[in-house]
Each structure stands twice: as structure tokens, then as C-alpha cells.
Amino acid sequence: MTIKWVKVDPLVMNGEPFCYGSRLTVRQVLELRRGGATVTDLLKDYPELRLMGIAHAYAYAGSNRQRYAEFFASDGSLEGPGLSAGEADRLPASLRVPGVVV
């Protein structure tokens, strides 16, 4: 079974993209990141999340920059701490987006 880590359903969370297995939207994850939350913080505070889900949420934002423009710095990177190089090593290469995921 392949998991779709970021889902969009007009009947769930008012159509806001959300993370699989949680009630957290991509926007909420980005707000937490911008506020300084690390991946470790997110996993501790929201045990239903997974590293892969967080990475997909960041990558989703990177693919939808217009929708999430307020979370991007002038250099094009997402604000706040991303995944460390060690955390990113466990991800598929397609998710290791510099400045967005890592």
C-alpha cells in the first residue's frame, strides 16, 4: 500500500491540505516550523506524524509556493528549521529539496 502523505479532501479540514493520519494541515506544520519547531519537536508533540509525512508537507509547500508564499524567505527557502542532513538521508532523493525540506 502506498501512502499519500498529504491529502486534499473538500470534506475534511475545509479542503485545506492535511497530513495523513493527523488533524494537522500543511499550513499548521509550516506555522510551527516558522515558529522554530524542529522535526524532533514535531514528532514529540504530534506522535501521529512521521518523518516522511513532515518531509512531504514541506515538499508540498515547495510545489505550491503561491499558496504558501508567506512561509518563504526572500531567498526562496522555507522559514524555520528544516530536516537535518542526517534526517534527510533516510528520505528518497526526490524529497531532499534544499531550502525547503533540508
N, CA, C and O atoms as CSV, one atom per row, in Angstrom:
chain,resi,resn,atom,element,x,y,z
A,1,MET,N,N,0.835,-1.182,0.000
A,1,MET,CA,C,0.000,0.000,0.000
A,1,MET,C,C,0.882,1.248,0.000
A,1,MET,O,O,1.809,1.359,0.803
A,2,THR,N,N,0.595,2.167,-0.886
A,2,THR,CA,C,1.315,3.425,-0.939
A,2,THR,C,C,0.517,4.483,-0.195
A,2,THR,O,O,-0.673,4.666,-0.448
A,3,ILE,N,N,1.167,5.167,0.710
A,3,ILE,CA,C,0.504,6.208,1.499
A,3,ILE,C,C,0.636,7.535,0.775
A,3,ILE,O,O,1.719,7.903,0.320
A,4,LYS,N,N,-0.466,8.242,0.673
A,4,LYS,CA,C,-0.433,9.615,0.173
A,4,LYS,C,C,-0.299,10.493,1.426
A,4,LYS,O,O,-1.267,10.686,2.163
A,5,TRP,N,N,0.894,11.015,1.655
A,5,TRP,CA,C,1.206,11.696,2.913
A,5,TRP,C,C,0.514,13.035,3.077
A,5,TRP,O,O,0.234,13.446,4.202
A,6,VAL,N,N,0.231,13.724,1.980
A,6,VAL,CA,C,-0.535,14.965,2.044
A,6,VAL,C,C,-1.812,14.728,1.257
A,6,VAL,O,O,-1.779,14.362,0.082
A,7,LYS,N,N,-2.925,14.942,1.920
A,7,LYS,CA,C,-4.218,14.700,1.294
A,7,LYS,C,C,-5.006,15.999,1.189
A,7,LYS,O,O,-4.859,16.907,2.008
A,8,VAL,N,N,-5.840,16.063,0.166
A,8,VAL,CA,C,-6.756,17.185,-0.017
A,8,VAL,C,C,-8.138,16.595,-0.238
A,8,VAL,O,O,-8.367,15.843,-1.185
A,9,ASP,N,N,-9.041,16.944,0.644
A,9,ASP,CA,C,-10.405,16.448,0.561
A,9,ASP,C,C,-11.327,17.601,0.945
A,9,ASP,O,O,-11.220,18.127,2.053
A,10,PRO,N,N,-12.229,18.005,0.054
A,10,PRO,CA,C,-13.100,19.141,0.367
A,10,PRO,C,C,-13.979,18.906,1.598
A,10,PRO,O,O,-14.501,19.863,2.170
A,11,LEU,N,N,-14.148,17.659,2.009
A,11,LEU,CA,C,-14.984,17.354,3.172
A,11,LEU,C,C,-14.182,17.260,4.468
A,11,LEU,O,O,-14.758,17.069,5.539
A,12,VAL,N,N,-12.865,17.393,4.380
A,12,VAL,CA,C,-12.004,17.296,5.565
A,12,VAL,C,C,-11.194,18.580,5.695
A,12,VAL,O,O,-10.578,19.035,4.732
A,13,MET,N,N,-11.200,19.152,6.876
A,13,MET,CA,C,-10.419,20.366,7.179
A,13,MET,C,C,-10.730,21.499,6.191
A,13,MET,O,O,-9.845,22.266,5.812
A,14,ASN,N,N,-11.987,21.589,5.789
A,14,ASN,CA,C,-12.428,22.634,4.850
A,14,ASN,C,C,-11.623,22.652,3.565
A,14,ASN,O,O,-11.445,23.708,2.959
A,15,GLY,N,N,-11.140,21.506,3.148
A,15,GLY,CA,C,-10.395,21.408,1.895
A,15,GLY,C,C,-8.935,21.804,1.999
A,15,GLY,O,O,-8.214,21.779,1.001
A,16,GLU,N,N,-8.491,22.167,3.183
A,16,GLU,CA,C,-7.083,22.543,3.383
A,16,GLU,C,C,-6.232,21.274,3.349
A,16,GLU,O,O,-6.577,20.298,4.016
A,17,PRO,N,N,-5.128,21.256,2.592
A,17,PRO,CA,C,-4.261,20.074,2.566
A,17,PRO,C,C,-3.796,19.712,3.978
A,17,PRO,O,O,-3.383,20.576,4.752
A,18,PHE,N,N,-3.871,18.416,4.296
A,18,PHE,CA,C,-3.523,17.971,5.645
A,18,PHE,C,C,-2.611,16.751,5.581
A,18,PHE,O,O,-2.504,16.085,4.551
A,19,CYS,N,N,-1.963,16.478,6.697
A,19,CYS,CA,C,-1.016,15.376,6.796
A,19,CYS,C,C,-1.745,14.087,7.139
A,19,CYS,O,O,-2.582,14.050,8.040
A,20,TYR,N,N,-1.414,13.035,6.409
A,20,TYR,CA,C,-2.011,11.720,6.595
A,20,TYR,C,C,-1.958,11.294,8.058
A,20,TYR,O,O,-0.922,11.416,8.711
A,21,GLY,N,N,-3.072,10.800,8.561
A,21,GLY,CA,C,-3.129,10.263,9.915
A,21,GLY,C,C,-3.191,11.304,11.007
A,21,GLY,O,O,-3.065,10.969,12.185
A,22,SER,N,N,-3.384,12.566,10.644
A,22,SER,CA,C,-3.405,13.620,11.660
A,22,SER,C,C,-4.491,14.635,11.345
A,22,SER,O,O,-5.144,14.569,10.303
A,23,ARG,N,N,-4.668,15.554,12.244
A,23,ARG,CA,C,-5.580,16.676,12.034
A,23,ARG,C,C,-4.769,17.947,11.792
A,23,ARG,O,O,-5.288,19.053,11.942
A,24,LEU,N,N,-3.520,17.794,11.425
A,24,LEU,CA,C,-2.651,18.946,11.151
A,24,LEU,C,C,-2.651,19.251,9.663
A,24,LEU,O,O,-2.445,18.370,8.828
A,25,THR,N,N,-2.886,20.509,9.354
A,25,THR,CA,C,-2.807,20.921,7.960
A,25,THR,C,C,-1.360,21.251,7.615
A,25,THR,O,O,-0.529,21.452,8.501
A,26,VAL,N,N,-1.073,21.303,6.336
A,26,VAL,CA,C,0.260,21.704,5.884
A,26,VAL,C,C,0.557,23.103,6.414
A,26,VAL,O,O,1.674,23.375,6.854
A,27,ARG,N,N,-0.424,23.980,6.375
A,27,ARG,CA,C,-0.241,25.352,6.870
A,27,ARG,C,C,0.150,25.351,8.351
A,27,ARG,O,O,1.034,26.108,8.752
A,28,GLN,N,N,-0.489,24.519,9.161
A,28,GLN,CA,C,-0.149,24.452,10.581
A,28,GLN,C,C,1.277,23.947,10.787
A,28,GLN,O,O,1.998,24.453,11.647
A,29,VAL,N,N,1.681,22.955,10.004
A,29,VAL,CA,C,3.047,22.439,10.100
A,29,VAL,C,C,4.038,23.548,9.744
A,29,VAL,O,O,5.068,23.697,10.401
A,30,LEU,N,N,3.729,24.321,8.708
A,30,LEU,CA,C,4.618,25.417,8.308
A,30,LEU,C,C,4.656,26.521,9.361
A,30,LEU,O,O,5.705,27.122,9.593
A,31,GLU,N,N,3.521,26.791,9.996
A,31,GLU,CA,C,3.493,27.786,11.074
A,31,GLU,C,C,4.369,27.338,12.245
A,31,GLU,O,O,5.099,28.139,12.829
A,32,LEU,N,N,4.287,26.059,12.578
A,32,LEU,CA,C,5.123,25.528,13.653
A,32,LEU,C,C,6.602,25.623,13.289
A,32,LEU,O,O,7.429,25.990,14.124
A,33,ARG,N,N,6.935,25.291,12.040
A,33,ARG,CA,C,8.326,25.376,11.584
A,33,ARG,C,C,8.815,26.813,11.662
A,33,ARG,O,O,9.902,27.081,12.175
A,34,ARG,N,N,8.004,27.741,11.148
A,34,ARG,CA,C,8.394,29.153,11.172
A,34,ARG,C,C,8.596,29.634,12.606
A,34,ARG,O,O,9.424,30.509,12.861
A,35,GLY,N,N,7.836,29.061,13.543
A,35,GLY,CA,C,7.968,29.410,14.953
A,35,GLY,C,C,9.175,28.769,15.624
A,35,GLY,O,O,9.415,28.992,16.811
A,36,GLY,N,N,9.940,27.971,14.873
A,36,GLY,CA,C,11.163,27.396,15.409
A,36,GLY,C,C,11.089,25.916,15.745
A,36,GLY,O,O,12.073,25.347,16.217
A,37,ALA,N,N,9.945,25.279,15.513
A,37,ALA,CA,C,9.814,23.852,15.823
A,37,ALA,C,C,10.680,23.021,14.884
A,37,ALA,O,O,10.626,23.178,13.664
A,38,THR,N,N,11.466,22.150,15.464
A,38,THR,CA,C,12.296,21.231,14.681
A,38,THR,C,C,11.481,19.969,14.384
A,38,THR,O,O,10.381,19.791,14.906
A,39,VAL,N,N,12.028,19.117,13.556
A,39,VAL,CA,C,11.367,17.846,13.263
A,39,VAL,C,C,11.202,17.043,14.556
A,39,VAL,O,O,10.162,16.421,14.770
A,40,THR,N,N,12.209,17.053,15.406
A,40,THR,CA,C,12.128,16.349,16.685
A,40,THR,C,C,10.978,16.889,17.524
A,40,THR,O,O,10.234,16.120,18.134
A,41,ASP,N,N,10.831,18.216,17.553
A,41,ASP,CA,C,9.716,18.829,18.293
A,41,ASP,C,C,8.378,18.380,17.731
A,41,ASP,O,O,7.467,18.030,18.482
A,42,LEU,N,N,8.261,18.390,16.410
A,42,LEU,CA,C,7.002,17.999,15.765
A,42,LEU,C,C,6.658,16.542,16.066
A,42,LEU,O,O,5.510,16.221,16.372
A,43,LEU,N,N,7.646,15.670,15.978
A,43,LEU,CA,C,7.405,14.253,16.226
A,43,LEU,C,C,7.062,13.991,17.698
A,43,LEU,O,O,6.281,13.090,18.005
A,44,LYS,N,N,7.638,14.768,18.592
A,44,LYS,CA,C,7.353,14.614,20.015
A,44,LYS,C,C,5.945,15.136,20.344
A,44,LYS,O,O,5.192,14.495,21.076
A,45,ASP,N,N,5.605,16.299,19.796
A,45,ASP,CA,C,4.315,16.923,20.104
A,45,ASP,C,C,3.146,16.315,19.325
A,45,ASP,O,O,2.000,16.377,19.770
A,46,TYR,N,N,3.436,15.740,18.181
A,46,TYR,CA,C,2.402,15.155,17.322
A,46,TYR,C,C,2.845,13.747,16.916
A,46,TYR,O,O,3.291,13.539,15.788
A,47,PRO,N,N,2.725,12.788,17.824
A,47,PRO,CA,C,3.245,11.444,17.561
A,47,PRO,C,C,2.594,10.744,16.370
A,47,PRO,O,O,3.133,9.758,15.868
A,48,GLU,N,N,1.450,11.237,15.914
A,48,GLU,CA,C,0.815,10.631,14.748
A,48,GLU,C,C,1.538,10.987,13.443
A,48,GLU,O,O,1.341,10.325,12.424
A,49,LEU,N,N,2.365,12.022,13.474
A,49,LEU,CA,C,3.160,12.386,12.299
A,49,LEU,C,C,4.326,11.416,12.147
A,49,LEU,O,O,4.711,10.732,13.096
A,50,ARG,N,N,4.865,11.369,10.975
A,50,ARG,CA,C,6.071,10.584,10.696
A,50,ARG,C,C,7.042,11.483,9.958
A,50,ARG,O,O,6.640,12.481,9.360
A,51,LEU,N,N,8.313,11.136,9.998
A,51,LEU,CA,C,9.332,11.910,9.298
A,51,LEU,C,C,8.960,12.077,7.827
A,51,LEU,O,O,9.081,13.167,7.268
A,52,MET,N,N,8.511,10.996,7.212
A,52,MET,CA,C,8.137,11.044,5.800
A,52,MET,C,C,6.972,12.006,5.576
A,52,MET,O,O,6.950,12.731,4.581
A,53,GLY,N,N,6.019,12.018,6.479
A,53,GLY,CA,C,4.879,12.921,6.359
A,53,GLY,C,C,5.278,14.378,6.465
A,53,GLY,O,O,4.779,15.223,5.722
A,54,ILE,N,N,6.177,14.670,7.389
A,54,ILE,CA,C,6.654,16.047,7.548
A,54,ILE,C,C,7.401,16.480,6.293
A,54,ILE,O,O,7.195,17.587,5.795
A,55,ALA,N,N,8.262,15.613,5.785
A,55,ALA,CA,C,9.010,15.933,4.566
A,55,ALA,C,C,8.064,16.167,3.393
A,55,ALA,O,O,8.278,17.081,2.598
A,56,HIS,N,N,7.030,15.354,3.281
A,56,HIS,CA,C,6.058,15.540,2.204
A,56,HIS,C,C,5.288,16.847,2.373
A,56,HIS,O,O,4.969,17.506,1.383
A,57,ALA,N,N,4.987,17.228,3.607
A,57,ALA,CA,C,4.300,18.507,3.837
A,57,ALA,C,C,5.182,19.667,3.378
A,57,ALA,O,O,4.701,20.593,2.724
A,58,TYR,N,N,6.475,19.619,3.720
A,58,TYR,CA,C,7.394,20.667,3.275
A,58,TYR,C,C,7.510,20.677,1.753
A,58,TYR,O,O,7.490,21.740,1.132
A,59,ALA,N,N,7.631,19.499,1.159
A,59,ALA,CA,C,7.743,19.413,-0.303
A,59,ALA,C,C,6.465,19.886,-0.981
A,59,ALA,O,O,6.520,20.518,-2.036
A,60,TYR,N,N,5.316,19.588,-0.384
A,60,TYR,CA,C,4.036,20.052,-0.930
A,60,TYR,C,C,4.014,21.579,-0.953
A,60,TYR,O,O,3.595,22.191,-1.936
A,61,ALA,N,N,4.467,22.177,0.134
A,61,ALA,CA,C,4.533,23.642,0.188
A,61,ALA,C,C,5.467,24.172,-0.892
A,61,ALA,O,O,5.173,25.180,-1.534
A,62,GLY,N,N,6.594,23.490,-1.091
A,62,GLY,CA,C,7.537,23.903,-2.123
A,62,GLY,C,C,6.954,23.818,-3.516
A,62,GLY,O,O,7.311,24.607,-4.391
A,63,SER,N,N,6.066,22.873,-3.726
A,63,SER,CA,C,5.419,22.719,-5.033
A,63,SER,C,C,4.221,23.647,-5.201
A,63,SER,O,O,3.696,23.798,-6.304
A,64,ASN,N,N,3.796,24.260,-4.115
A,64,ASN,CA,C,2.642,25.163,-4.129
A,64,ASN,C,C,3.014,26.494,-3.485
A,64,ASN,O,O,2.335,26.975,-2.578
A,65,ARG,N,N,4.098,27.074,-3.970
A,65,ARG,CA,C,4.658,28.292,-3.362
A,65,ARG,C,C,3.681,29.463,-3.334
A,65,ARG,O,O,3.703,30.265,-2.401
A,66,GLN,N,N,2.848,29.564,-4.324
A,66,GLN,CA,C,1.911,30.678,-4.354
A,66,GLN,C,C,0.932,30.581,-3.179
A,66,GLN,O,O,0.611,31.586,-2.545
A,67,ARG,N,N,0.472,29.386,-2.904
A,67,ARG,CA,C,-0.473,29.169,-1.811
A,67,ARG,C,C,0.162,29.438,-0.444
A,67,ARG,O,O,-0.509,29.901,0.478
A,68,TYR,N,N,1.455,29.145,-0.322
A,68,TYR,CA,C,2.158,29.264,0.960
A,68,TYR,C,C,3.244,30.345,0.933
A,68,TYR,O,O,4.242,30.241,1.646
A,69,ALA,N,N,3.054,31.354,0.131
A,69,ALA,CA,C,4.074,32.393,-0.085
A,69,ALA,C,C,4.561,33.037,1.210
A,69,ALA,O,O,5.734,33.396,1.312
A,70,GLU,N,N,3.686,33.189,2.196
A,70,GLU,CA,C,4.092,33.879,3.431
A,70,GLU,C,C,5.108,33.090,4.249
A,70,GLU,O,O,5.701,33.632,5.182
A,71,PHE,N,N,5.314,31.828,3.917
A,71,PHE,CA,C,6.254,30.990,4.655
A,71,PHE,C,C,7.634,30.915,3.998
A,71,PHE,O,O,8.541,30.272,4.528
A,72,PHE,N,N,7.789,31.568,2.853
A,72,PHE,CA,C,9.056,31.530,2.131
A,72,PHE,C,C,9.829,32.820,2.334
A,72,PHE,O,O,9.272,33.915,2.247
A,73,ALA,N,N,11.113,32.678,2.606
A,73,ALA,CA,C,12.012,33.835,2.750
A,73,ALA,C,C,12.332,34.388,1.368
A,73,ALA,O,O,12.008,33.772,0.352
A,74,SER,N,N,12.965,35.544,1.336
A,74,SER,CA,C,13.292,36.196,0.054
A,74,SER,C,C,14.250,35.359,-0.802
A,74,SER,O,O,14.286,35.516,-2.023
A,75,ASP,N,N,15.023,34.473,-0.167
A,75,ASP,CA,C,15.936,33.629,-0.943
A,75,ASP,C,C,15.255,32.376,-1.502
A,75,ASP,O,O,15.900,31.561,-2.162
A,76,GLY,N,N,13.950,32.222,-1.238
A,76,GLY,CA,C,13.196,31.089,-1.765
A,76,GLY,C,C,13.137,29.882,-0.857
A,76,GLY,O,O,12.544,28.866,-1.218
A,77,SER,N,N,13.745,29.973,0.323
A,77,SER,CA,C,13.717,28.844,1.249
A,77,SER,C,C,12.562,29.003,2.242
A,77,SER,O,O,12.097,30.112,2.504
A,78,LEU,N,N,12.115,27.880,2.781
A,78,LEU,CA,C,11.084,27.933,3.814
A,78,LEU,C,C,11.692,28.493,5.093
A,78,LEU,O,O,12.833,28.183,5.435
A,79,GLU,N,N,10.932,29.310,5.788
A,79,GLU,CA,C,11.406,29.872,7.046
A,79,GLU,C,C,11.380,28.813,8.135
A,79,GLU,O,O,10.497,27.955,8.158
A,80,GLY,N,N,12.341,28.878,9.025
A,80,GLY,CA,C,12.412,27.951,10.145
A,80,GLY,C,C,13.299,26.759,9.844
A,80,GLY,O,O,13.771,26.588,8.720
A,81,PRO,N,N,13.522,25.936,10.861
A,81,PRO,CA,C,14.420,24.782,10.687
A,81,PRO,C,C,13.793,23.668,9.859
A,81,PRO,O,O,12.658,23.256,10.099
A,82,GLY,N,N,14.547,23.194,8.892
A,82,GLY,CA,C,14.109,22.045,8.094
A,82,GLY,C,C,14.679,20.771,8.673
A,82,GLY,O,O,15.059,20.734,9.844
A,83,LEU,N,N,14.742,19.745,7.881
A,83,LEU,CA,C,15.335,18.495,8.322
A,83,LEU,C,C,16.852,18.630,8.303
A,83,LEU,O,O,17.414,19.332,7.462
A,84,SER,N,N,17.499,17.956,9.231
A,84,SER,CA,C,18.960,17.941,9.225
A,84,SER,C,C,19.418,17.016,8.104
A,84,SER,O,O,18.620,16.257,7.554
A,85,ALA,N,N,20.691,17.081,7.771
A,85,ALA,CA,C,21.243,16.205,6.732
A,85,ALA,C,C,21.059,14.744,7.116
A,85,ALA,O,O,20.763,13.916,6.255
A,86,GLY,N,N,21.227,14.415,8.384
A,86,GLY,CA,C,21.050,13.046,8.852
A,86,GLY,C,C,19.616,12.570,8.709
A,86,GLY,O,O,19.369,11.434,8.304
A,87,GLU,N,N,18.664,13.446,9.045
A,87,GLU,CA,C,17.249,13.092,8.883
A,87,GLU,C,C,16.907,12.922,7.407
A,87,GLU,O,O,16.164,12.014,7.035
A,88,ALA,N,N,17.447,13.792,6.579
A,88,ALA,CA,C,17.152,13.756,5.145
A,88,ALA,C,C,17.759,12.533,4.467
A,88,ALA,O,O,17.248,12.079,3.443
A,89,ASP,N,N,18.836,11.999,5.022
A,89,ASP,CA,C,19.474,10.814,4.434
A,89,ASP,C,C,18.529,9.623,4.364
A,89,ASP,O,O,18.706,8.738,3.527
A,90,ARG,N,N,17.528,9.596,5.236
A,90,ARG,CA,C,16.573,8.479,5.261
A,90,ARG,C,C,15.437,8.653,4.258
A,90,ARG,O,O,14.586,7.773,4.127
A,91,LEU,N,N,15.419,9.782,3.549
A,91,LEU,CA,C,14.338,10.080,2.612
A,91,LEU,C,C,14.728,9.756,1.178
A,91,LEU,O,O,15.914,9.710,0.850
A,92,PRO,N,N,13.734,9.529,0.319
A,92,PRO,CA,C,14.037,9.387,-1.110
A,92,PRO,C,C,14.656,10.682,-1.651
A,92,PRO,O,O,14.359,11.770,-1.158
A,93,ALA,N,N,15.490,10.558,-2.634
A,93,ALA,CA,C,16.181,11.726,-3.197
A,93,ALA,C,C,15.201,12.795,-3.659
A,93,ALA,O,O,15.508,13.984,-3.577
A,94,SER,N,N,14.036,12.400,-4.140
A,94,SER,CA,C,13.057,13.368,-4.642
A,94,SER,C,C,12.543,14.296,-3.539
A,94,SER,O,O,12.019,15.369,-3.838
A,95,LEU,N,N,12.683,13.905,-2.286
A,95,LEU,CA,C,12.210,14.741,-1.174
A,95,LEU,C,C,13.312,15.602,-0.560
A,95,LEU,O,O,13.018,16.459,0.273
A,96,ARG,N,N,14.532,15.404,-0.937
A,96,ARG,CA,C,15.646,16.178,-0.348
A,96,ARG,C,C,15.803,17.514,-1.081
A,96,ARG,O,O,16.799,17.755,-1.763
A,97,VAL,N,N,14.810,18.358,-0.925
A,97,VAL,CA,C,14.776,19.651,-1.614
A,97,VAL,C,C,15.540,20.676,-0.777
A,97,VAL,O,O,15.093,21.017,0.318
A,98,PRO,N,N,16.687,21.179,-1.262
A,98,PRO,CA,C,17.450,22.160,-0.496
A,98,PRO,C,C,16.633,23.434,-0.231
A,98,PRO,O,O,15.986,23.970,-1.130
A,99,GLY,N,N,16.678,23.899,1.008
A,99,GLY,CA,C,15.986,25.124,1.364
A,99,GLY,C,C,14.501,24.923,1.660
A,99,GLY,O,O,13.845,25.816,2.196
A,100,VAL,N,N,13.989,23.779,1.318
A,100,VAL,CA,C,12.572,23.510,1.576
A,100,VAL,C,C,12.436,22.375,2.593
A,100,VAL,O,O,11.846,22.563,3.657
A,101,VAL,N,N,12.968,21.224,2.276
A,101,VAL,CA,C,12.902,20.088,3.184
A,101,VAL,C,C,14.153,20.042,4.047
A,101,VAL,O,O,14.057,19.887,5.264
A,102,VAL,N,N,15.327,20.176,3.433
A,102,VAL,CA,C,16.597,20.120,4.145
A,102,VAL,C,C,17.086,21.530,4.401
A,102,VAL,O,O,18.149,21.717,4.993
